[in-house]
């Protein structure tokens, strides 16, 4: 059961307790404290140095989800699952009996982003939701191997690594590229050894991804190949910012690579963006 009296005391207006901490308020002000005085903060609060000045304040300890150990960027208290969004769970906070917050659902260790880098924490993909925001340069997407929401490299941060708009093979253990110039130029089945556009080394790359037979491709001016796209699996709109109007993000002829194609079967081969 949620301690409503405690929730009322939690106020994040001041930043004295840091980004994910909350000061205890007394008479409308954050309560100052001293580490030399024992138990001078209420239950669940700790006396810690301020993030904004030289004083010390009673701060609500950071709330960590029990399933993942992460601290959501935006704290939302809950009593039931219905208090949280679809891809979230109502979980009891670590080491705080009776306090529940909305946390992103746990994802499978095998989850990997399709066609781009996956953010890993100790080799485990990091789940995300509307309240658990990804680190800088990453965005929350379910365009993954398991359809779970995880932190994937932002589209605008992607660089051409393989030639001809191919995607690089990534090792499962650390999501790093697989270099083939130190392996007799041999790659896993279905991948080709190509010279990287980032350096002079050779890495394992996918075949070129084309639109399904009979579909017209939107060409990427940078590669002269079908434009890659990253629309989430649950986005059913006919237009999105990845593709031009009249084109949608579709599975290409290459597994894990989606490209902008039109929905009409015709003999026209492409349209430039």
C-alpha positions as CSV (number, residue, x, y, z in Angstrom):
1,X,0.0,0.0,0.0
2,X,1.3,3.4,-0.9
3,X,2.2,5.7,2.0
4,X,0.2,8.8,0.9
5,X,1.6,10.9,3.6
6,X,5.1,10.2,2.4
7,X,4.2,10.9,-1.2
8,X,2.9,14.3,-0.2
9,X,6.2,15.2,1.4
10,X,8.2,14.2,-1.7
11,X,8.8,17.4,-3.8
12,X,11.3,17.7,-6.6
13,X,11.1,21.4,-7.2
14,X,14.4,22.1,-5.5
15,X,17.6,20.4,-6.8
16,X,19.4,20.3,-3.5
17,X,19.1,16.5,-3.5
18,X,20.2,16.0,-7.1
19,X,18.4,14.8,-10.2
20,X,16.8,11.7,-8.6
21,X,16.6,12.8,-5.0
22,X,13.9,14.6,-3.1
23,X,14.2,16.9,-0.1
24,X,12.0,16.6,2.9
25,X,10.0,19.8,3.5
26,X,9.3,21.4,6.8
27,X,7.5,24.7,7.0
28,X,7.6,24.9,3.2
29,X,11.4,24.6,3.0
30,X,13.9,21.7,2.5
31,X,14.9,20.4,5.9
32,X,18.6,21.1,6.8
33,X,20.5,18.5,8.8
34,X,23.9,17.6,10.2
35,X,25.8,14.4,9.8
36,X,27.0,14.8,13.4
37,X,23.4,14.4,14.8
38,X,22.0,10.9,14.6
39,X,18.4,10.3,13.3
40,X,17.7,13.9,12.6
41,X,15.9,13.0,9.3
42,X,12.5,11.3,9.0
43,X,12.3,7.6,8.0
44,X,13.4,6.9,4.4
45,X,15.4,10.1,4.3
46,X,19.2,10.5,4.6
47,X,21.3,13.5,5.6
48,X,23.5,14.3,2.6
49,X,25.5,17.2,1.1
50,X,23.6,19.6,-1.1
51,X,24.0,19.6,-4.9
52,X,23.5,23.4,-5.0
53,X,25.3,24.8,-1.9
54,X,27.5,23.9,1.1
55,X,24.7,22.8,3.4
56,X,23.2,19.4,4.2
57,X,19.6,18.3,3.7
58,X,17.3,15.4,4.5
59,X,17.0,13.7,1.1
60,X,14.7,10.9,0.1
61,X,17.0,8.1,-1.0
62,X,17.0,7.3,-4.7
63,X,14.2,5.0,-5.8
64,X,15.5,1.9,-7.6
65,X,13.3,-0.6,-9.4
66,X,13.6,-4.1,-7.9
67,X,13.7,-5.9,-11.3
68,X,16.4,-3.9,-12.9
69,X,18.0,-1.7,-10.2
70,X,17.5,1.4,-12.3
71,X,16.2,4.8,-11.1
72,X,13.4,6.1,-13.4
73,X,14.0,9.7,-14.6
74,X,10.5,10.6,-13.6
75,X,9.1,9.0,-10.4
76,X,5.4,7.9,-10.6
77,X,4.0,6.2,-7.5
78,X,1.5,3.4,-7.9
79,X,-0.7,1.0,-5.9
80,X,-1.8,-1.2,-8.8
81,X,-0.6,-2.2,-12.3
82,X,-3.4,-0.1,-13.7
83,X,-1.7,3.0,-12.3
84,X,1.2,2.5,-14.8
85,X,1.4,2.5,-18.6
86,X,1.3,-0.5,-20.8
87,X,5.0,-1.2,-21.0
88,X,5.5,-0.6,-17.2
89,X,5.0,-2.6,-14.0
90,X,4.2,-1.5,-10.5
91,X,7.2,-2.6,-8.4
92,X,8.2,-2.2,-4.8
93,X,11.2,0.0,-4.3
94,X,14.5,-1.8,-3.3
95,X,14.9,-1.6,0.5
96,X,11.7,0.4,1.1
97,X,8.9,-1.8,2.1
98,X,5.5,-0.6,1.0
99,X,6.6,2.0,-1.5
100,X,5.8,1.2,-5.1
101,X,6.7,3.0,-8.3
102,X,6.1,2.5,-12.0
103,X,9.1,0.7,-13.6
104,X,9.8,-0.4,-17.2
105,X,9.1,-4.1,-17.7
106,X,12.1,-6.3,-17.6
107,X,13.4,-7.4,-21.0
108,X,15.1,-10.5,-22.2
109,X,18.9,-10.6,-22.2
110,X,18.8,-11.6,-25.9
111,X,17.1,-8.4,-26.9
112,X,19.1,-6.4,-29.4
113,X,18.3,-3.3,-31.5
114,X,17.7,-4.0,-35.2
115,X,20.3,-2.3,-37.5
116,X,21.9,-0.1,-34.9
117,X,23.8,-0.2,-31.6
118,X,22.2,-1.5,-28.4
119,X,23.0,0.2,-25.1
120,X,24.3,-2.5,-22.8
121,X,24.9,-2.3,-19.0
122,X,27.2,-5.2,-17.9
123,X,26.3,-7.0,-21.2
124,X,22.5,-6.7,-20.5
125,X,20.3,-4.5,-22.7
126,X,18.7,-1.6,-20.8
127,X,14.9,-1.5,-20.8
128,X,13.1,1.9,-21.2
129,X,9.7,3.5,-21.2
130,X,8.1,6.9,-21.1
131,X,9.4,7.4,-17.6
132,X,12.8,5.6,-17.9
133,X,14.6,7.7,-20.4
134,X,17.7,6.5,-22.2
135,X,21.2,7.9,-21.9
136,X,22.3,10.7,-24.3
137,X,22.6,9.7,-27.9
138,X,20.1,6.8,-27.4
139,X,16.3,6.6,-27.9
140,X,13.7,4.1,-26.7
141,X,12.5,1.7,-29.4
142,X,10.9,-1.7,-29.7
143,X,12.4,-2.2,-33.2
144,X,14.3,-5.1,-31.6
145,X,14.8,-8.8,-31.9
146,X,12.2,-9.5,-29.2
147,X,9.9,-6.4,-29.7
148,X,10.9,-5.3,-26.2
149,X,11.5,-1.6,-25.6
150,X,15.2,-0.9,-25.1
151,X,17.7,1.9,-25.6
152,X,19.0,2.1,-29.2
153,X,21.4,4.5,-30.8
154,X,19.6,7.6,-32.0
155,X,18.9,7.7,-35.7
156,X,20.6,11.0,-36.1
157,X,23.7,9.6,-34.5
158,X,24.1,6.7,-36.9
159,X,27.1,6.7,-39.2
160,X,27.7,4.8,-42.4
161,X,29.9,2.0,-41.3
162,X,29.5,-0.6,-44.0
163,X,29.4,0.4,-47.7
164,X,26.2,0.5,-49.8
165,X,23.9,1.0,-46.8
166,X,24.7,-2.5,-45.4
167,X,24.5,-3.0,-41.7
168,X,27.5,-4.4,-39.7
169,X,27.5,-7.7,-37.9
170,X,27.5,-7.2,-34.1
171,X,28.9,-9.6,-31.6
172,X,26.2,-10.8,-29.2
173,X,28.4,-10.5,-26.1
174,X,29.3,-6.8,-26.4
175,X,27.5,-5.5,-29.5
176,X,30.8,-4.6,-31.1
177,X,31.7,-5.0,-34.7
178,X,33.3,-8.2,-36.0
179,X,36.5,-7.4,-37.8
180,X,37.4,-10.0,-40.5
181,X,40.9,-8.7,-41.5
182,X,42.4,-10.7,-38.6
183,X,40.3,-13.8,-39.4
184,X,41.3,-14.7,-42.9
185,X,38.5,-12.4,-44.1
186,X,35.9,-14.9,-43.0
187,X,32.5,-13.8,-41.7
188,X,29.5,-15.6,-40.2
189,X,27.1,-17.2,-42.6
190,X,25.1,-14.6,-44.5
191,X,27.6,-11.8,-44.0
192,X,30.4,-10.5,-46.2
193,X,33.8,-9.1,-45.4
194,X,33.8,-5.4,-46.6
195,X,36.1,-2.4,-46.0
196,X,34.7,-0.1,-43.4
197,X,33.8,3.5,-44.2
198,X,35.2,4.5,-40.8
199,X,38.7,3.3,-41.2
200,X,40.9,1.0,-43.4
201,X,39.9,-2.1,-41.6
202,X,37.6,-4.8,-43.0
203,X,34.5,-5.8,-41.0
204,X,31.6,-8.2,-41.5
205,X,28.6,-6.6,-43.2
206,X,25.2,-7.7,-44.4
207,X,24.1,-8.0,-48.0
208,X,22.3,-4.9,-49.4
209,X,18.7,-4.6,-48.3
210,X,16.2,-4.0,-51.1
211,X,12.4,-3.4,-51.0
212,X,10.2,-6.4,-51.4
213,X,9.6,-7.5,-55.0
214,X,7.4,-5.0,-56.9
215,X,7.7,-2.2,-54.3
216,X,9.3,1.2,-55.1
217,X,12.1,2.3,-52.8
218,X,12.8,5.8,-51.4
219,X,16.5,6.3,-52.2
220,X,18.9,7.7,-49.6
221,X,20.8,10.5,-51.4
222,X,23.9,9.7,-49.3
223,X,24.1,6.0,-50.3
224,X,22.0,5.8,-53.5
225,X,20.3,2.8,-51.9
226,X,16.9,2.3,-50.2
227,X,16.6,4.6,-47.2
228,X,16.9,2.8,-43.9
229,X,14.2,3.5,-41.3
230,X,13.5,2.7,-37.7
231,X,9.8,3.1,-37.1
232,X,8.6,1.2,-34.0
233,X,6.7,-2.0,-34.6
234,X,3.6,-0.6,-32.9
235,X,3.5,2.5,-35.1
236,X,0.8,1.8,-37.6
237,X,0.7,5.3,-39.2
238,X,1.1,5.5,-43.0
239,X,3.5,8.4,-42.7
240,X,6.4,9.0,-40.3
241,X,9.5,11.1,-40.1
242,X,11.7,8.3,-41.4
243,X,10.0,8.0,-44.8
244,X,8.5,10.4,-47.3
245,X,4.7,10.6,-47.6
246,X,3.4,7.6,-49.5
247,X,6.2,5.4,-48.2
248,X,6.3,3.3,-45.1
249,X,9.0,1.5,-43.1
250,X,9.0,-2.1,-44.3
251,X,11.1,-5.2,-43.8
252,X,13.7,-5.4,-46.6
253,X,15.1,-8.4,-48.3
254,X,17.8,-8.5,-45.5
255,X,16.9,-9.7,-42.0
256,X,17.0,-7.0,-39.4
257,X,17.1,-4.2,-41.9
258,X,14.0,-2.1,-42.6
259,X,13.8,0.4,-45.5
260,X,11.3,3.0,-46.9
261,X,9.1,1.4,-49.6
262,X,5.8,2.4,-51.1
263,X,2.7,0.3,-50.7
264,X,1.9,-0.2,-54.4
265,X,3.0,-3.0,-56.5
266,X,4.4,-1.4,-59.7
267,X,7.4,-1.4,-62.0
268,X,8.8,1.9,-60.9
269,X,12.0,1.2,-59.0
270,X,12.7,4.2,-56.8
271,X,12.0,7.7,-55.7
272,X,14.7,10.0,-54.3
273,X,14.3,11.8,-51.0
